[in-house]
């Protein structure tokens, strides 16, 4: 039986076991016959200190000898600890995964990625090139997953039970969050728009059963990425599409290289267009159902935890992505790009 060790965080948060991408993937690896181990580096550091956290990581890797070491973000994983494991004979594959977005490469992520065999990111385009340039580690785009077995409990059989027209689970504008000027225009207006439609906005239920239940009760759900990055794909997209709601997404860079507006997603560029599209689709429910049906097909084809598992294994085995809009940067691809 192959073994995988996850170095991650928040494993004891029961709500996040249904929401966190790495927790979903741990579950999916287990279902596909892997022996799954994990270490919560944040919790362990909090309880035992940074030095003992590194010794615990070293001990687990050398004792378990996983076929895959899966590091999520890794801000409390010392790259030198991983290098020590290599020196002592650890030969498994090391994966780095960063499922968040920032304007510039994150130092702790780039440092841990330098000791990885492959790095996965929820951003594509220039961001992959930036991380490759900073680390020299082959890197590729990876969708954030959703867990169908969990969401099935909340899916509604017909539109009559989707009693929210619109839902938004985003956060209000904060200067320190680095929103660009466009979001400064959009986000303050979203609250007023939601009030007009009696829609749901409650960060209290941003995790767990109530979160999925409300998404499943919504005809459309708004997604506004914090910053305008190419091929950005948040886990919220997956949760919305997997729940059978239709994504109302800000049209970020390269969004329409992956999706088709009015086919499997609905996009907008400002708050006025957002309001107009909500009104249009609520008055043309057959067109909304058409988008919904295609959105569900897209989710089932690319976003399930099993499909993301297959993509990880395929990439590690073949050194390439199986996505039709492949986003991979490795030494061979860089030679082609630089030619």
C-alpha positions in Angstrom: 0.0 0.0 0.0 1.5 3.4 -1.0 1.8 6.0 1.8 1.3 9.7 1.8 2.2 12.2 4.6 0.5 15.6 4.7 2.3 18.5 6.4 -0.6 20.9 6.7 -2.7 22.7 9.3 -6.2 23.1 10.8 -6.8 19.3 10.9 -8.6 19.5 14.2 -11.2 22.0 12.9 -14.2 19.8 12.2 -15.7 22.5 9.9 -12.6 22.6 7.7 -12.6 18.9 7.2 -15.5 19.5 4.8 -14.0 22.6 3.3 -10.2 22.5 3.3 -8.8 21.4 0.0 -5.9 19.4 1.5 -8.3 17.7 4.0 -10.4 16.7 1.0 -7.4 15.4 -0.8 -6.2 13.4 2.2 -9.7 11.7 2.2 -9.5 11.0 -1.5 -6.0 9.5 -1.3 -7.3 7.3 1.4 -10.2 6.2 -0.7 -7.9 5.4 -3.6 -5.9 2.9 -1.4 -3.2 5.1 0.1 -2.1 4.9 3.7 -2.7 8.5 4.9 -0.7 10.3 7.6 -0.7 13.9 8.6 1.0 16.4 10.8 -0.5 19.7 11.8 2.6 21.9 11.9 0.7 25.0 13.2 -0.9 23.2 16.1 2.2 21.3 17.0 4.3 24.4 17.0 1.8 26.2 19.2 1.8 23.3 21.7 5.5 22.3 21.6 7.5 25.0 20.0 9.3 25.5 16.7 12.3 23.3 17.4 10.3 20.2 18.5 8.0 20.8 15.4 11.0 20.3 13.1 12.1 17.2 15.0 8.6 15.8 14.8 8.5 16.4 11.1 11.9 14.7 10.6 10.9 11.8 12.7 7.6 11.2 10.9 9.2 11.4 7.4 12.0 9.0 8.3 9.7 6.6 10.2 6.8 6.5 7.7 8.9 6.8 4.6 6.0 8.1 2.5 5.9 7.7 -1.2 4.6 11.3 -1.4 5.3 14.1 1.1 2.5 16.7 0.5 3.3 20.1 2.0 0.6 22.7 2.1 1.9 26.3 2.2 4.6 25.2 4.8 5.3 28.4 6.7 6.3 26.3 9.7 8.2 23.7 7.8 11.9 24.4 7.7 13.4 23.6 4.2 16.5 22.4 6.0 14.5 19.8 7.8 13.4 18.4 4.4 17.0 18.6 3.2 18.1 16.6 6.2 15.6 13.9 5.3 17.1 13.7 1.8 20.6 13.4 3.3 19.4 10.5 5.5 18.0 8.6 2.5 14.3 9.7 2.1 13.5 9.0 -1.5 9.8 9.8 -1.8 8.3 12.5 -4.1 7.8 15.9 -2.4 4.8 18.1 -3.5 4.2 21.7 -2.6 0.7 23.2 -2.8 -0.3 26.8 -2.4 -4.1 27.3 -2.8 -4.2 31.0 -2.2 -3.5 34.2 -4.1 -1.1 37.1 -3.4 0.3 39.8 -5.7 3.9 38.5 -5.3 5.4 35.1 -4.6 5.2 34.3 -0.9 8.6 33.8 0.7 7.8 30.8 2.9 6.1 29.1 -0.1 9.1 29.7 -2.4 11.6 28.6 0.2 9.8 25.3 0.8 9.1 24.8 -2.9 12.9 24.8 -3.6 13.1 21.4 -1.9 10.0 20.0 -3.7 9.9 17.9 -6.8 6.7 19.6 -8.0 4.8 22.7 -7.0 1.0 23.1 -7.6 -0.7 26.5 -7.5 -4.3 27.8 -8.0 -2.9 30.6 -10.2 -1.6 30.2 -13.7 0.0 32.4 -16.3 2.7 34.8 -15.1 2.4 33.6 -11.5 3.6 30.1 -12.5 6.6 31.6 -14.2 7.4 33.8 -11.2 7.4 30.8 -8.8 9.5 28.8 -11.2 12.0 31.6 -11.6 12.2 31.9 -7.8 12.5 28.2 -7.1 13.6 26.2 -10.2 10.9 23.7 -9.3 8.5 22.4 -12.0 5.1 24.0 -11.3 1.6 23.8 -12.7 -1.9 25.0 -12.3 -4.3 22.9 -10.2 -8.0 23.3 -9.6 -9.2 23.5 -6.0 -11.5 20.5 -5.4 -14.9 19.9 -3.9 -16.1 16.7 -2.3 -19.2 15.3 -4.1 -20.0 12.8 -1.4 -20.4 15.6 1.1 -22.2 18.1 -1.1 -24.8 15.5 -2.2 -26.4 15.8 1.2 -27.3 19.4 0.5 -28.1 19.5 -3.2 -31.7 20.5 -4.1 -33.6 18.3 -6.6 -35.2 21.3 -8.3 -35.2 25.1 -8.5 -38.2 25.5 -6.3 -36.1 24.8 -3.3 -33.4 27.3 -4.2 -34.9 30.1 -2.1 -32.0 32.5 -2.3 -31.6 34.4 -5.6 -28.1 35.5 -4.9 -25.5 34.6 -2.3 -22.1 36.0 -1.5 -19.6 34.7 1.1 -16.8 37.1 0.3 -15.2 39.6 2.6 -15.7 43.3 2.7 -13.0 45.6 1.4 -10.0 46.0 3.7 -7.1 48.2 2.6 -4.5 45.7 3.9 -6.0 42.9 1.7 -4.6 44.6 -1.4 -7.7 44.8 -3.4 -7.2 46.6 -6.7 -9.2 49.7 -7.6 -11.9 47.8 -9.4 -12.8 45.8 -6.4 -12.9 48.9 -4.3 -15.7 50.0 -6.6 -17.5 46.6 -6.7 -17.4 45.3 -3.2 -19.0 48.2 -1.3 -21.9 48.0 -3.7 -22.4 44.2 -3.3 -23.9 44.6 0.2 -26.5 47.0 -1.1 -27.2 44.6 -4.0 -27.6 41.7 -1.7 -30.0 43.6 0.5 -32.1 44.3 -2.5 -32.5 40.6 -3.2 -32.7 39.5 0.4 -29.6 37.4 -0.2 -27.4 35.7 2.2 -24.2 37.2 3.6 -22.9 35.7 6.8 -19.2 35.0 7.4 -20.3 33.0 10.5 -21.2 30.1 8.2 -18.1 30.2 5.9 -17.3 26.6 6.8 -19.1 23.3 7.2 -22.7 22.1 6.7 -24.5 25.5 6.9 -22.1 26.9 4.3 -22.9 24.2 1.7 -26.6 24.2 2.6 -26.9 27.9 1.8 -24.9 27.5 -1.4 -27.3 24.7 -2.4 -30.2 27.0 -1.8 -28.9 29.7 -4.0 -29.6 30.2 -7.7 -26.5 32.2 -8.2 -23.4 32.9 -6.0 -21.0 35.8 -6.4 -17.2 35.3 -6.5 -14.8 38.3 -6.5 -11.1 37.4 -6.4 -9.1 39.7 -4.1 -6.7 40.6 -6.9 -6.8 40.3 -10.7 -4.5 37.3 -11.4 -4.5 35.1 -14.5 -6.2 31.7 -14.4 -7.2 32.4 -10.8 -9.4 29.7 -9.4 -10.5 29.9 -5.8 -11.9 27.0 -3.8 -15.1 29.0 -3.6 -15.6 28.5 -7.3 -15.5 24.7 -6.8 -17.9 24.8 -3.8 -20.4 26.9 -5.7 -20.3 24.8 -8.9 -20.3 21.6 -7.0 -23.4 22.7 -5.1 -25.3 23.3 -8.3 -25.4 27.1 -7.9 -24.2 29.3 -10.8 -21.0 31.3 -10.3 -21.3 35.0 -10.9 -17.6 35.8 -11.3 -15.6 38.9 -11.7 -14.0 38.5 -15.1 -10.4 38.2 -14.0 -7.5 37.8 -16.5 -7.7 34.6 -18.6 -11.1 33.7 -17.0 -12.6 33.1 -20.4 -9.7 30.8 -21.5 -11.1 28.3 -19.0 -14.8 29.2 -18.9 -17.4 30.4 -21.4 -19.5 33.4 -20.3 -23.2 32.5 -20.5 -22.3 28.8 -21.0 -20.9 27.5 -17.7 -20.3 30.7 -15.8 -21.6 34.3 -15.7 -19.1 37.1 -15.6 -19.2 40.8 -14.8 -16.6 43.7 -14.9 -18.3 46.2 -12.6 -21.2 46.5 -10.1 -23.6 47.8 -12.7 -23.0 44.9 -15.0 -23.4 42.5 -12.0 -26.8 44.0 -11.1 -28.0 43.9 -14.7 -26.9 40.2 -15.2 -28.6 39.1 -12.0 -31.8 40.8 -13.1 -31.6 39.3 -16.6 -31.0 35.7 -15.5 -33.7 35.9 -12.9 -36.1 37.0 -15.6 -34.8 34.4 -18.0 -34.8 31.3 -15.8 -34.4 28.8 -18.7 -31.1 30.5 -19.7 -30.0 30.3 -16.1 -30.8 26.6 -16.0 -28.7 26.1 -19.2 -25.7 27.7 -17.5 -26.4 25.7 -14.3 -26.4 22.4 -16.2 -23.1 23.2 -18.0 -21.6 24.4 -14.8 -22.4 21.1 -13.1 -20.9 19.2 -16.0 -17.7 21.3 -15.7 -17.5 20.7 -12.0 -17.9 16.9 -12.4 -15.3 16.8 -15.2 -12.6 18.9 -13.5 -13.3 19.8 -9.9 -14.2 16.7 -7.9 -11.6 15.6 -5.4 -11.2 12.4 -7.4 -10.5 14.3 -10.6 -7.9 16.5 -8.8 -6.3 13.4 -7.3 -6.0 12.0 -10.9 -4.4 15.2 -12.1 -1.8 15.1 -9.3 -0.9 11.5 -10.1 -0.9 12.2 -13.8 1.4 15.2 -13.4 3.8 13.4 -11.2 3.9 10.4 -13.5 4.2 12.2 -16.8 5.5 15.6 -16.0 2.7 17.3 -17.7 -0.9 18.5 -17.1 -3.9 16.6 -18.5 -6.0 19.9 -18.5 -6.8 21.1 -22.1 -5.8 24.6 -21.0 -2.5 23.1 -19.5 -0.5 25.5 -17.4 2.9 23.9 -16.7 6.3 25.4 -16.3 9.3 23.1 -16.1 12.8 23.0 -17.6 11.7 21.6 -21.0 8.8 24.0 -21.3 11.1 27.0 -20.3 13.5 26.0 -23.2 10.6 26.2 -25.6 9.3 29.5 -24.2 12.8 31.1 -24.3 13.6 29.9 -27.8 
